[in-house]
């Protein structure tokens, strides 16, 4: 993509983009607007979907077990030697999936300390593709494969189109049996070294009931 077109799409000046390129810095990401596409999720119940995971298991979203579950949904991750869809870097909220996985990896112990019983990532890519990512990044948690976009259909998750494909937009949900939990706002790190941990309040006492978001 030409620098002028990238400047137009991101709102960054051509001069600044050339500086970023010369200094080998990451071009600022276009910030996605909060259009309320996930406003209906808090208080909802996860469907009884069973999805394959990168660790070889299958995970039932309707029976995650006691304690909080951090479930982050992302559009797709890249792989060395594999091209991303055209214009990927200029789509608000698209770029940053690998950095996001690194952030959850780096802060996995922190999340467990403050009350998360488990962490899962989820995308519509095949399990074999996701497994390469999990092994390359040494993720301490599994990635779930939803190639049929079943979770999107069940929860009416927000999506976008890139390269002729319909993809989930990035969002993170906190799921706990018997308690309503609002989603966390999407975090779009531009540099893995600066990834911050999603905030998670200390866990309350034990509760019962179905898995809710």
N, C-alpha and C positions, 0 to 999 in steps of 0.2 A: 504494500500500500504506500502511495506517495505521501511525503511529509505534509503537503498542503491538505490532503484529504484527512489525514490523521489529526491535524490541528483543528480542522473544522468539526470533526466528530467529538473530539475530547475537550475542546475549548482551551487547549494549551497553545501558546504562540509557536510559530515555526522556529523562532530563535531558541526558545526554551527546549523544544524537541531536539534540535540539533545539539544543544548542550548536553542533554540527557544521553544522546547517542554517543557523543564523544567521550563522556565520562563513564559510559557503560552503566548508567543508572536506569532504574525502571521507570518507564513512562507512567505518569499519574493515570489512575483508572477513572473512567467516567463514572460518576456516582449514580447508582440507580435510585430513582424516586420511590418513595413509599406510597404506592397507589392503593393500599388497603387490600391487596390481593390475598393476604393471609389473615385478615382481620377476623374471619369466621372460625379460625382454628381453636383459640382458647376455649377450654371446656368440652371440646369434642372428644369422641372416643375413637381409638384406632381400630381399623377393621381387622377381621380375623384372616389376615394374609400370612402365608408361609413363604418366605423368600430364601434362596440359597445365599450362603455367606462364603467369604474368601477362605475361612478356616475349615471348610468342608462340611460344616453343619448346615441345617436349615433352621431359620429363626421365625417363630410365630409372633407377629406383632400384637396379636390379641392376648398373648399369654407370656409377657416378658418377665414376669416374676416380681417379687417384692422390691421396693426401693425405686429410686429415680433412674430413668433411662435418658441419656442424651442421644438424640437422633438428629444428625445433621444431613440434610439433603443438598446435593450439588448437581450441576448439569452434566459435566463430564471432565475427566482428567486426561491430560496429554501423556504421551509416551515418547521417549527419545526415538527420533527417526520417523515419527508419525505426525503428519500435518493436522493442524486444527482447522475448523471451518473458516472460510474466508471472512475477514473482518472481525474475528473473534475478540481481539484486544479492544475493539471499540464498542462492543456491546455492553451496556451497563450491567455489572454483576456477573459477567461471564467468566472473565479471567480470574485466576487465583485459587483454583481447586487444589492444586498440589500444595500451595502454601497453606491453605486451610487445613489440609490433612496433617501437615507438619505441625501446625499450631495445636491441633487436638492431640497429636502424639506427644509434643513437648510438655503439654499441661495435663496429660492423662492422669498422672498421680495426684495433681492438684484437684482435679474434678472428683476423683474417688475420695479424697480427703474431706471434701465439703459435702459429700452425700450422694454422689452419682454411683449407682450400683454397676452400671455398664454404659459403654459408649459404642455407637454404631454410626458408620457413614452409609449413605444410600445414593445410588445413581442408577440410570437406566442402561448402563454398560454391562456386557456379559461378565459372568464371574471370572472367567479365565483372564480377561483383560484387567479386571480389578485386582486379581491376585498378583499380577506383575507389579502393580502400584504398591500393594500392601507389602510385598517382599522387598521391593527396591527401597521403600521409605522405612521399612522395619516398623510397621504400625503395630502397636500393642492391642489393637481392637480390630474387629472384622468389618468389612464393607459388604453391604447387602445389595444384591442385584435385582432390579425391578425392570426387566427388559420390556415388559408389557405395559408399563406405566399404570399398574393396578392401583398403587397408592394415590397417584394423582387423580384417577377416576373416582376412587372412594372418598377422598377428602376434598376434591376440587382444588388441588394445589395449583398455584400460579405457574405458568410455563412461558417459554419464548421459543422462537424458531431460529435455527442457524444451520446453514448448509443443507436446507431441506428437511431437517429433523426437528421434531418437537421435543424440547428438553425441559426438565424441571428447573425452576428458578431456585437460587440458593436461599435456604432458610434453615433454622435450627429449632427443634422442638424439645421441650422438657416433658417427659411422660412419667406420670406416677399413678399407681393404683388409687382410685378413690379421691383424687384431688385435681382440681382444675389448675392448669399451669399455662401461662401465656408463653407464646413463642419468644425466643430471643431474637433481637434484630440481626440481620445478616452482617457479618464482618468480612470485609474485603481487604485482606492484607496485601500490600504491594511488595513487601520484602519478607521472606520467611523469618529472618532474624528479628523482625519487629512484630511478629505475630503476637497477639495478646490472647489470654485465656478468656473464653466466655464467662461471664459472671454467673455464679450459682450460689444462691443463699444457703446457709447451713440447713441440713435436713431436719425436719420436724420429727415427731414421734411416729411410730408405725401406724399405717392405715390399711384399710381393706377396700376391696371393690375392683371394678374393671379398670383397665388401663385408659387413662385420659391424658389429654394434652393440655 
